[in-house]
Amino acid sequence: MSRSFAALAPLLATLLFITSCGFSDKPTTAKGPAQPDTNDPGDNNAGVEAKENAQIVVLSNRADMLSGGDALIEIIPPKDQSITKLNATLNGADISGEFAQRANQRWMGRIKTMIVGENTLIVRVNDLASITSKLRNYPNEGPIFSGPPVPRLHCQDGGEPLTCNQAPEYTFLYKSSQPGTFGLKPYDVKNPPSDIANTTTDHGVTVPFVVRQERGYQDRDEYRILTLFKPGQSWEPWQPQPQWNRKVLITHGGNCGTSFTPGTAKLNDFSGTFNDVPVIEQSYVTGLGLGFAVMSTALNNGGHNCDVVLQAESMVMAKERIVEQYGPIRYTLGTGCSGGSITQTTVANAYPGIYQGLITMCAYPDSMTAGMQFADLHMMRNYFESQDSLARGVVWAPTQWGDVEGHLSHVNAVTADEGLFKAATNPVGTCYGPNSYHPQNNPKGQRCGLIDWLTHIVGLREPALWTPMEKSAGFGFANLPLGNTGVQYGLLPFLQGRITGQQFADLNIHIGGLDIDIKPQPERTQAERIAVSNLYKSGMIMVGNNLNTVPILNFVGPDPGIAHDSLHAWWVRWRLDREHGNHDNHVMWAGVTPLIGDLNWVHEGIVAMDKWVAAMEKDKSTRPISVKVVANKPADLQDRCILPTGVAAIGEACVGVAQRAYAYGTPRTQAGDAIYGDNLDCELKPYDPAKEYGPLINLILPDQLIALKEVFKDGVCDYSKPPRGIVPTQTWLTYIDAQGKRIVGGKKLPPSPALSGLGLSSPTFNY
């Protein structure tokens, strides 16, 4: 029951082939543990300074954001003392037996019996005074901060009704040593195959390429965790098997949509765009071979769930699971194409700290600004593909359609509309079975579009705005952020002589707008300003104000009309320039393979990004994380290109050449908008045709000028001013209050409790 962007794999695959040493924890000392070196996967106890009394450290997550009833806890010994006796109670019950000095010489325990709500952990070390930690536990099905959950149509087979919980299951996979085989194959523990490949991890441990996959459910949806694994041997969070490098690689799914049933945690990088390319290994296999744990959640798959808040929540819960079951994490990298790039950049900007490095391709900075572009293309299709303009005596050449749309041809508009926009925004469908919305037959039903999913962000329409459907339903629908009031479509082509005055006028008089059901209407659409402002605030529009806290490696290739405009990669860079005066944390590789530049970069990119983040990890200074990102960028990691001739070039100049060759425009840039692509609601200025068009005003018929003045009676866009409602994205917002009620627009979460969440990354990344 998913409403997602349709996969375009066949077309894209055609284009592709045309183009052608072990784990070693250090004992905790009075000054905290040692930091990682080149041969040691490291110890990220966070360097907690010992005090006169013992201290409780919550490793697995923030102490106020735990889930599922369990938590990994460490007890830091008193200064200059060792622990000889430890007593612990949880909500008054003795749990002393959960703690012990482990093989890593640290006192650790995994508590398992927390109740939902506040829990009290009391620990007494030796004969010193007891110490207390307050732990807030949320149910395994959530929510934690994403807001009251949208009701599921049904859960997965075998899942508990409503909660969709299901016990984790474990299966084994392996990589074959046979030449020309790709991916992982099922592994039978009782009858091991004879063709198992070996792999040597990035810290020098050689093991058979056998992988254990954990598949479970959190936040009412699937997650998967894969690691190199030696069957029959134990693995505890205080003593992982030595092949794990204590790093995590998160994969994502492509596209952007909503779903009311559980989905699948995606592993393949090109999901929804290229799917599995049979001639190249997916990077999750590369990551596993290097020693990474690979993690994915169904809810970070944009085609299944395009809500930045729920995406972040699902990954917070899954990373907690890794710390509790596998051990503390050094750092986390993301990788993904299309919707996978959306998830990475929006989550990194709105919930910084979940990732420590991003690898993006087929890039979009977010779903909403691309959605605005595609809404314009949808309306232009309604105009250009109608015979009405011909009846009015206005003749368009197909190349002129592309001029107005900002692309080589109208093909891009068709692909974006049919493959992306319609499926993601249409509120009418079967997403909720017979209880789905229909404007006449069931106005109270569940609306299926993405905007309707985002009511915790955009809010509901006030009664004064209600349509007959809303009046019949008895409630307002989601505020619509997609507007086009004041937009002079085709202004630049008109002023440059590429379209006529009559064409320009006819287009703007008749293009109209979209109603609450995303259907054509003759009037322009006014975006609801609270919705627009909240989209900026939430991070659903990736402004970029927090994105300088994470290194980014982006791959870009030409887009011959398949709605993954190369321009979107530069939107990320240009927004960084606008917000920070530079894009020093953003490296771009440009190549000739459509959308992704080069098929092998997903593998090379993991090694390059790992080198960058590993250098940051060693930075023990107190400098801001944004400074560490730039200061520790390897000198050999910079912009580069593969030219159509096959020649490689280095430096930003070559990427500039690629930008001029690959990055076209949009309907809004052709209307005079700025380059950043994040203006959903422009400031208006009075409409004065003489000032707007100069002598070219004479190319517009008198009756057309009269009609244009009516269309623009409220004014035209003043692109010299910032967009209306634009605000910096606020980090770590919650959309649910203590009573479980929705907070529209969200509010800031309190600071993380002291000494908690310290197993999620090495100390250098704590900020």
C-alpha positions, 0 to 999 in steps of 0.5 A: 500500500505504498504511494512512492515515486515509481522506479525508472530502472529499465530506462536508466539501466539502458542508459548505463550500458550505453555509457559505459589485527583484532579488536582491542579495548583499553582499560578505563583509567582516571583520564579516560580511555585511549584514542584510536590508532591506525591499527586499532578499531578504537575505544569511544568511551568518550574520555569520561574524566573519573571523579571521586565517586563512580559515574553511570554512563548510558552508552546506547542512546540519550538517557531520555530517548531509550527504547525497547526496554534495554540499554547498554550501561557502563560504570566509570570507577572512582578516581584512582580506584578499581571497582571491587563491589557493585550493587545496582537496582532498577526501579527498586529491583536488584539487577547487580548481576547484569554488571561485571568487569568484562573482557575489555576491562570495563564494568558494563551491563545490558539492562533489559527490564525497563518499563515504558516511561521513567526508570530509576537506576541506582548504583553503589560502588564499593562503600561509596555513596550511591549514584542515580540515573534517570532513564526514559524508555519508549516502547519498541514501536515508538514514537519517540519524537516523530509525533503521534503515529499515523494508523497502520492499515495492517502490520506485516505477516507475523507482526503484532497487531497495531504495534507491528512488533516481531522478534528479530530473526537471524540468517546467514549469507556469504560472498562467493569466490567464483569470478563474476558473481555479485552480491551475497548468497544464502549460507547454510550453517549446517552445510557450508558451501565450498566457494566462500570468499575471504576478505581482509578488513580495513584493520587487517583481520582476514575472515571468510566472507560470511555475513549474519543478517539481523532482521527485526522491527522497530518504530512499527517497521523493518530494520536490518543489520548485517555484519561479518560473522563467524558462526558458532562464536559469541558476540557481546557489545563488550567483546565484539568479534574482531572483524568488526571495525566498529563503524556503521554504513547506513544504506537507503532506498530511492524515491519519495513517498508514503506508506501505511503498512510496513516495508523493506529496509533497503540495502542497494545504493541505486534502489528505485533508480538503478536497482541492482546493476548486475555488472557491479558490486553494491557498496554495502558488500564493499562496506561489509568486506572492510569490516563495517556493520551495514544498517538500513531501516524501512523508514529511511527508504524515501520511497516508503517514507519521505518524512525527515522526522520519522526517518531520523527517529528510525535510525536513532532506534536502529543505532541504539540497537547496534550499540546494545547488541553489537557494541559502541560505534566509532562513527557512521557513514551514509550512502545512497542515490536519489531518495537516499541523498534526500534522506542523508542531507535532510537528516544531517541538517535537521538531526545532526550527529546521526551521520558523521559522513555522507556519500550522495549520488543522483542528488536531491537536497530535499523532496520539497524543493524538487517537488515545487519544480515538479509541480511547475512541470506538472502544470506546464504539461497541462498547458503545453499538451492541451490544444487550447493554445492552438485554438487561441492562435498561439503556436509553440515549438517543442524546443520552446517548451524546454526553454520555459521548463529550463531543460533540453526538452519536454521529456524531463517534464514528462518523466518527472510528472509521470514517474515522480510528482503524480504518485507522491502528491495525489491524495486520491488512491487506495493507500488505506484500502476502502477507507482511502480518500475520495472527494465525493465518495469518501471525503473523510478517508485517509488522504494518500499524498506526501503533503497529507502525511506531513500534517505534524509539520504543515498543519491543517487548514483553517475553516475559512479556507475549507473546500466543499470536501473539507466541509463535508469531512468536518475537518481541514486538510493539510496546508498546501505549501506548493504555490505559484502566486506572482511567478512569471513563467518564461520571463527570461526566454521572453526577454531573451527573444526565445519565445514571443510576447504572445506565447509568454502572455498566454502561458501565464494567463492560462497555466493556472494553479493546483487545488487542494487535491492537486488538480488544475484550477484556473487561479494561481495557488497561494502557498500557505505560509505557515506550512512553508515556514514550518518546512524550512524550520523542520528541515524538510526543506534543506536550507543548509544552515547545519549541513557544514557539520558533516563531510559530503562526497557527491557523485554527479553525472549527466541527466538526459531527461530522467528527472534527476537533474544534475542541477540539484547537486549544485543546489546543495553546494550553492546553499552551503555557500549562501549559509556559510560563505563556502562549501569546504565540506562538500567534494564533488566528483563528476563523470559521464555515467548518467546521474552517478558519474561512474559505476565504481565510485560507490566503492571508492567513495566509501574508502575516501569518506572513511579516510576523511572521517577517520582523520576527524576522529583523531582530532582531540581538540575542542574546536567546533565540529564544522572546523574539524570537518574542514581541518581534517579533509585529506589533501588528496580528496578534492573535486575531480572529473572524468571528461567524455574523452576519458581524461581525468581532471582535478579541481573545482574548475573541472567541476565548473565545466561539468556544471555548465555542461550538465546543470540546466535550469528550472521553471523558476530560474527561467522566471528569474528566481535565484540559483538556490532552488528553495523559494516556495513562496516569493516576496511580491512587488507591484506589477508594472508591465512597462518596467518588467518588459521595457520595449518588449511590452509592445509584443504583448497584445492589449487584451493579454496585458489586461488579463496579465494585470488580473493574474498579477493583481497581487504583484509579481515575484521580487527575487531580489528579496529572500523567500517568504517564511525562510528560517534556519532549520532547527535541530532535534525537534520533537512533534509530540508532547508528554501527553502524546499529543501532536506539536504542529511545527515541532519544538526543540528537544531539551539538551541530551542528559549528561553522560548519555549517548556516548556509545553512538560515536567517538568523542570528537563527534560529540558537540 
